[in-house]
Amino acid sequence: MRFTPQKINAYLFFKLPSAWWCGVRLVAITNNQAVVKVRYGFINKNPFKSMYFAVQAIAAELSTGVLVMQEITKQSEKISMLVKENKAEFTKKAKGVITFSCTDAIALRETVNKAVLTKEGQTCWLTAIGTDEDGDQVANFSFKWTLKCK
């Protein structure tokens, strides 16, 4: 399957409707990067006049997870994926359009290949950086993905 923003956003609507209703959208995906955007608004706000942290986490996780899904589909083996741990740092109020980008595809590719070769579970930390419309960093999320051949 070829991953496109349209296919992933349709997937969100049917399989992760809370993400879709909060406005989380994949806008670009390549072999090396995934970019997700979400706009601050009524449905995803917090009482402090910024975007609710959980919505940011959804967007950040999607930017890492879609790369994992894409890499797994390139393999002949069936591989399971699961977030084992995550860390977040918030550096500025999230207002306007927030863009989360993950560019850790090379490390991910090596981890997937190692899981296929060894037939043992592997872990990989992937980072998503959230920036606002001015290019200022608002958040930094790291997700520890576990990958295991079935």
C-alpha positions, 0 to 999 in steps of 0.5 A: 500500500502506498501511504498518502495523506488522503488515505491516512486522513480517511483512516483517521476518520474511521479508526481514530475519530477523536484525532480526526474531530480534533483536526489532526491531519497528515499533510505530507509523508515521504520515505524520510519524513512525516508532517502532521498539522493541527489548528488550535480551535474550540474543539481542542482548546484548554482553559489556558487559551492554548491547545490541549496537550493530549491533542498535541500528543495525538498529532505528534504520535501520528507523525512517528506512527505513520512512518512506522506503519509505512516501513512495516508495509515494506517488509515481507514479515508481519510486524507488530508495533506498539508505543511502550513509552513516551516523553514530552516537553512543552516550551511555548503555548500552542496557538494557531496551526501547529506542525509536528514533524518526524525525521527519524526514518533512518533509525527506524529503518535500521530497527525494523531491519534488525527486528526482521533479521533477529526475529526478536523484539526491538525498540526505537525512539522517534521524535516529533518536533512541534512548531507554530506558524512563526517557526517557534518550537512549542513541543518536543515529543519522543515515543519509544516504539516496540517492533516485533515479528509475529 
